[in-house]
Amino acid sequence: MQAFDNNIPIYIQLIDRINSRILSGNLRPGEKLDSVRALADTYQVNPNTVQRALADLEGTGLIVSKRAVGKFVTEDENLIKSVRDEHIDSEIKEILQRLYSEGYTKEEIYNSIKKLLEV
């Protein structure tokens, strides 16, 4: 398991890891999440940290609670697709900004992406 970055709060890194598992399909729509205690054991963190991360994910709608049953990945596939689309847009914008600041032109970037996608 990948170590946590000491410069970023652990609960935020947990959000990113769980979010990534949902967006990648490793956690499927409607799938039950492990208990808070089990997740804390898996990630070797305090259960309160896991609870905070899950609460934030519930706020996004990607996770839903079912009373006395547990927490589940949303069954709203449109929401998951929307979050996936936002994520890829954000990642690409970040890369483009860095490349533009390094002096690359749109044409150079486009040609490079086109070449990489042909592989």
N, C-alpha and C positions, 0 to 999 in steps of 0.2 A: 504494500500500500504506500502511496506517495505521501511523503512527510508534509506537514503543514508549514506554510510560510509564516515566520514570526512577525512579519511586517503587516499582515492582514488579519483582522479578527477571525478566529476559528469558525464562528458561526457563519460568517460570510463565505468562507471557503467550503463549509458543509453545504450551504445553499447552492453554491456553484456545482459541487460534486453531484448532489441529488438532482438538481436541475439538468445537468448534463446527462445523467442516466435516463431521465424522462425524455429529453429531447432526442437522444440517440435511439430510443426505443428499447433500451435495456430494462426499463420499467415501463410496462405497457399500460394503456388506458384501462382503468378499473382495477389494476393490480394492487394488492394490499402491501403496504410498507411494513417492514419489520417494526417491532415495538421500539419505543424510545430507548429502553435499556439495551436491547439487542444492537441498535444502531450505535449507541454510546460505546458498547464493547467492540463493535466492528471498527469504529474510527478511533478508539482509545481516547475518548473525550468524556467530559462530564455530561450526564443526562440533561442537565439544565441547558447546556449549550445546544444539544440536539433539539430540545423542545423549542428553543428560541428560533433555530433555523427552520423547523417545521412550521412554526407559527407564521414566519415570514412567507414561506412557500404557500401556506394556506391563503395568505393575503393576495397572492398573485392568481389564485384559483387553480393552480396546477395540482394542488393536493386538497382533498376534502376529508373531513372527519365524519365518521358514522358513529353515532353515540353507542358506547359500550361495545363497539366492534373493532375500531381502529382507524387508521389513516390510510387513504387510498389515493392513487393517481386519478386525476379527473378522467371521466369518460368522455369529456368534451374534446373530441379530436380536432375540431376547428380551433379551439383555444390553443392546443398544443402546436398546431400548424402555424398559427399566428405568432406564437412565441418563438418558434423555430425561425420563421421568416425575419422577425425583428433581430434575432440573435445573429443570423448570417449577415444581415445588412450592417449591423453594428461592427462585427468583426472585419468585414470588407472595408468599411469606411475608415477604421483605425489603420489598417494596412495601407490604404490609399493615401491617407494623410502623411504617414511616415515616408512613403515612397516619393510623394510630391515634395516633401521637405528635403529629401535627398537629391532632388533635381530630375527625377524621372518624368518623362512626358506621358500623357495619356496614351499616345501611340505606342510607346515602348512597353508600357504596362499591359495594354491590350494585346500586343503581339506575344508577349511572354505568357500571359494567361491562355491565349489561344493555343500556343505551342504546348503548354503543360496539359491542357484538357484533351489534346489529341492523343496523348499517350494511352 
